[in-house]
Amino acid sequence: MPDQNAAATASAAAAAEVFQAERRYLGAVAYRLLGSIADAEDVLQDAWLRWQSADRSDVADPRAYLTTVVTRLCYDQLGSARARREAYVGEWLPEPVLTTGGPAEPAELAELGEQVSVAMLAVMEQLTPAERAAFVLHDVFAVGFDEIAPALERSPEATRQLASRARRRIRDGGRRGPVDPAEHHRVVTAFTAAATGGDLAALLALLDPEVAWHADGGGIVNAVRRPVFGALRVARLLHKLSGRWIDAERPLVPASVNGEPGAVWYSAPGEVGGVMAFTVEDGLITAAYVMVNPEKLGHLQGL
């Protein structure tokens, strides 16, 4: 009996070590598939329980096995999440991640992956669960279609078609090309200064004529429930908001949001009241994504 107990303890410790080594990667997969930190954490907890109870002696590649488990859990959750988001008050935006106080370091960006921006996650909401899973796993994490197919209960060729269709839909949805990080940082820094100072002319100079303003208050915090389009309308909205809510004790400051230059608004010292992410093209802001639903900011408090 003591030998059996020792063997069980050693097996459990080995399982925990393997799972912990893959946890960051698995969390990155789950976050991209779900757009929610809280939901991704729930998936990781379920995946851990399944890994504990699995017959691990037959598992040749733990990462591949765990990726399949996480994908299936996310795939199941995406179906119910879509119904919840259709009934959501106002526009649904993903939960933001603050990476560093400035532009993300290369190592962080490598972990985050190319497609982690708030804008990309928002566009991916247009995809079906199967399209999203195929695109994220193949295009972001370089998982082969032979490995993805069992998780989606489809053939490799059908999975390839899902990823191809997802790319087209993302392109049609306004996916932008690469932007010089220095330019992105410069534009966002200028934006935070103009918004903090209530400078309407400076705001207008930074906005693309067809800029889109997206906000997520979830019906908890007052926010526009439909996108606002056009530089003048967005600038006037910003001017109004900055006059009411931004001051020395409630600043809007540059921050790295999902690996790209963004901004954080502090409603009180140490209390994050909102997070902003941007797309920038040709030196102008083409879209702003504003997350003020407190249920999506809880993981950021105290930062």
Residue pairs with C-beta under 8 A, 6 or more apart in sequence:
11 56
12 52
15 51
15 52
15 56
18 51
18 62
19 47
19 48
19 51
19 66
22 62
22 63
22 66
23 44
24 111
25 63
25 141
26 44
26 47
26 66
26 67
26 70
27 40
27 41
27 44
28 111
28 112
28 113
28 116
28 141
29 67
29 70
29 71
29 74
29 136
29 137
29 141
30 39
30 40
30 43
30 44
30 70
30 73
30 74
31 37
31 40
31 97
31 116
32 113
32 115
32 116
32 121
32 124
32 136
32 140
33 40
33 71
33 74
33 75
33 78
33 132
33 133
33 136
34 40
34 43
34 74
34 77
34 78
34 81
35 94
35 95
35 121
35 124
35 125
36 81
36 94
36 95
36 296
37 95
37 97
37 299
38 95
38 299
39 77
39 81
42 77
43 70
43 73
43 74
43 77
44 70
46 73
47 66
47 69
47 70
47 73
50 69
51 66
51 69
54 65
56 62
59 65
64 147
67 137
67 141
67 143
67 147
67 151
68 147
68 150
68 151
71 133
71 137
71 148
71 151
71 152
72 151
74 133
75 129
75 130
75 133
75 151
75 152
78 129
78 132
78 133
79 129
82 129
85 92
85 125
88 218
88 219
89 217
89 218
89 219
89 225
90 215
90 216
90 217
90 218
90 219
90 223
90 224
90 225
90 226
91 214
91 215
91 216
91 225
91 226
91 227
92 125
92 216
93 118
93 122
93 214
93 215
93 216
93 289
93 290
93 291
93 296
94 118
94 121
94 122
94 125
94 291
95 291
95 296
95 297
95 299
96 118
96 257
96 258
96 262
96 275
96 277
96 291
96 296
96 297
96 300
97 112
97 116
97 257
97 258
98 255
98 256
98 257
98 264
98 275
98 300
98 303
99 108
99 112
99 256
99 257
99 258
99 259
100 108
100 256
101 255
101 256
102 254
102 256
103 181
103 185
103 256
103 261
104 112
104 256
104 259
104 260
108 259
109 259
112 258
112 259
113 140
113 141
114 140
115 124
115 136
115 139
115 140
116 258
116 259
117 258
117 259
117 260
117 277
117 279
118 257
118 258
118 260
118 262
118 277
118 289
118 291
119 176
119 277
119 279
119 287
119 289
120 170
120 175
121 258
122 214
122 289
123 170
123 173
123 174
123 175
124 132
124 135
124 136
124 166
124 170
126 169
126 170
126 173
127 135
127 166
127 169
127 170
130 152
130 154
130 162
131 162
131 163
131 165
131 166
131 169
132 166
133 148
133 151
133 152
133 162
134 145
134 148
134 152
134 159
134 160
134 162
134 163
134 166
135 162
135 163
135 166
135 167
135 170
137 143
137 147
137 148
137 151
138 144
138 145
138 148
138 159
138 163
139 163
139 166
139 167
145 156
145 157
145 159
145 160
145 163
146 156
148 156
148 159
149 155
149 156
149 158
149 159
152 159
152 162
154 162
174 287
176 279
176 281
176 286
179 279
179 280
179 281
181 260
181 261
183 280
183 283
184 260
184 261
184 278
184 280
185 254
185 261
187 206
187 261
187 278
187 280
187 283
187 284
187 285
188 254
188 261
188 262
188 263
188 278
188 280
188 285
189 254
189 261
190 202
190 206
191 203
191 206
191 263
191 278
191 285
192 252
192 253
192 254
192 263
193 199
193 202
194 202
194 203
194 206
195 203
195 238
195 241
195 242
195 246
195 252
196 242
196 246
196 251
196 252
197 242
198 239
198 242
198 243
198 246
200 235
200 236
200 239
203 235
203 238
203 239
204 231
204 232
204 235
206 284
206 285
207 231
207 234
207 235
207 284
207 285
208 231
208 281
208 282
208 284
208 285
208 286
209 230
209 231
210 229
210 230
210 231
210 286
211 229
211 230
211 231
211 234
211 284
211 285
211 286
211 287
211 288
212 227
212 228
212 229
212 234
212 286
212 287
212 288
213 224
213 227
213 228
213 229
213 233
213 234
213 237
213 287
213 288
213 290
214 227
214 287
214 288
214 289
214 290
215 223
215 224
215 225
215 289
215 290
215 292
216 223
216 289
216 290
216 291
216 292
216 293
216 296
217 223
217 225
217 292
217 293
218 293
218 295
218 296
220 293
220 294
220 295
221 292
221 293
221 294
223 290
223 292
224 237
228 234
228 237
234 288
242 252
245 265
245 267
245 273
246 252
246 265
249 268
249 269
250 265
250 266
250 267
250 268
250 273
251 265
251 266
252 263
252 264
252 265
252 276
253 263
253 264
253 266
254 261
254 262
254 263
255 261
255 262
255 263
255 264
255 275
256 262
257 263
257 264
257 275
257 276
257 277
258 277
260 277
260 278
261 278
262 275
262 276
262 277
262 278
263 275
263 276
264 272
264 274
264 275
264 276
264 300
265 272
265 273
265 274
265 275
265 276
266 272
266 273
267 273
267 274
270 301
270 302
270 303
271 301
272 297
272 300
272 301
272 303
273 292
273 297
274 290
274 291
274 292
274 297
275 290
275 291
275 297
275 300
276 288
276 289
276 290
276 291
277 288
277 289
277 291
278 285
278 287
278 288
278 289
279 285
279 286
279 287
280 286
291 297
